[in-house]
Amino acid sequence: MDLDKRYGIFRAAKFGIAGAVGFVVLELILLVGVYFLFHNFNVPADSYSSIPLIELSVIASVIGVAANFFINEAITVRNLQGKETRGIRNLSVRLLKFEAVYALGNGITVGVELGLLKVVGLSPVLGGIIGAIIAFPVSYVISMRYVWRINQVRSDTTEKTESQKVQKTS
């Protein structure tokens, strides 16, 4: 039995790569935006709650997640979707669902980050990385099932039925 067909290992790897690219897009937008707002890459400590900085973070997050979504559409789930999922309306619905799933994933990441900061004094950067690792399987499973409606583990009977269909057509 092929592990990728059974568990979607390569699909999960592609999902992770798409997420990393989306993260880089988000960070680049933040970097350019911070420089535009503050004329420096260092943000003054007293501006952590400034409206423009919060707006920039939200915009960067939405665009980064959208980039992640479109990469997933192109490489992760391209051949797994049926004809009923095509069209701009269906694409828009999937994008909105994906943004919602990532809001949940980001909530998990931030919760772990702040919890580790409070409990063990771990740097928010390291806490964010650990939080993202913890949030990854949640985001992956929910995205595959809720956004793209793809089951992760296929049953043996499904595989037998498919192989029987192939034998009948041969």
N, C-alpha and C positions, 0 to 999 in steps of 0.2 A: 504494500500500500504506500502510495506517495504521501510523504509527510506534508508537503505543501497543499495537496488537495484535501487532506484530512484536517489539518490545523491552520492552514493559511499562513505559514511561516514567512514565505517571501512577500506575501501581501502585507503582513505586519511590518516587515522591514521597509517596504516601500512607503507605508504609512508613516513610519518613523522618519524616513528621509524627507518626505513632504513636510512633516512637522518641523524638522530642523530648518528647512528652507524658509518656511513661513516665519519661524522665529528670527532668522537672519533679516528677513524683510522688515519685520516689526522693529528690530533693533536699529536698522539703518534709518528708518523713518524717525525713530526717537532721537537718534544721534543728530540728524540734520535738523529736526525740529527744535531740539534743545539749543543747538548753535544759533538757529534763526531767532529764537525767543530771548536768549541770554547773551548772545555774541561771545559765547565761550562754551566749552564742553563740560565745564563744572557748573552744576546747579547750586545756587546759594541754599544753605540749609533752611532758611526761613521761607523758601518757596515751595516746600513739599506739598502744600495744599492749595497752591495757586490754581485758579480756574483754567488758565491757558495750559498749564502743565498737565492737568487732569484731562482736559479735552484732547491734547496731543496724545496722551497715553491711550485713551479710548479709540481715537482714530487709527493710531498705529496698530492697536490690537485687532480691530475689525479688518483692516487691510491685510495684516499678516495672516490672520485666520482665513480670509478669502483667498489669498495666494496659496495657502496650504490646501484649501478645498479644491481649487482648480488643478493643482498638481495631482492631488488624489484622483480627481475625475479623469485626468489624462493617463496616469500610469498605474494607479492602484486598482481601480474598479472598472476600467475602460471596457474590458471584455466580459464583465460579469453582469451588466445591466441589460434588461430586455427592452424591446421597442416601446413599451408603455412608459418608460422613464425618460424618453426623449422629449425635447421641446423646451422652450424658454421658461414656461410656467413651472414645469417639473424641476428644472434646473434651479430656478429661484427658490422654490420650496425647499429643495435639498440644501441650498446654501444657507437659508435661514435656520434650518434644523441643525446644520453643522456649526453655525455660529453659537446656537444655544448649547449644543453639546460641549463646545470649547469653553463657554462661560462656566459650565459645571467643572470642567477639567482645570480651568484657571482658578476657580474657587478652591478646589482640592489643593492645588499647588501652593497658593497663598496661605491656606490654612496650615499646611504642613510647615511651610517656611516660618510663619509667625509662631507656631507651636514649638518648633525646635529652637527658635531664638529665645522664647520665654523659658522653656524647660532646661535646655542645656547651654544656652548662650551661643548657639551656632550662627555663624555669619549668614545674613539673608541670601547672599549669593549661593552658598553651599546648600542652604535650606531650600532655595528655589529649585536647584538641580535635583535634590532628593525628592521634593514635591512633584516635580515634572515626571520623574521616573515612576513614582507611585500613581500619578494621574494617567500615565500613558495607557495601561491596559483598560482602564475605565473608559477613556475617550475612544480607544480603538474598538472595543466591543460594542459600545453604544452607537458609535458612528456606523459600523458595519450593519448593525441590526435595525437601527432607527432611521438613519439617513439614507443608506443604500439598500436596506432590507436583504442583506446577505448573511446567511447562517455561517457560523464559524466552524462547527464540527458537523460533518456530514455523517449520516448513519450508514452502517454497512449495507442495509437493505436498499438505500438510495443508490449506492455504488453498484450493487448487484443488478438492480433494475436498469441502470444506465448501460452496464456492460451487456445485459441481455438484449437491449434495444440495438446496440451496435452489432451484435452477433446476428440478429434477425435481418438487419439491413444488408449484411455482407453476402 
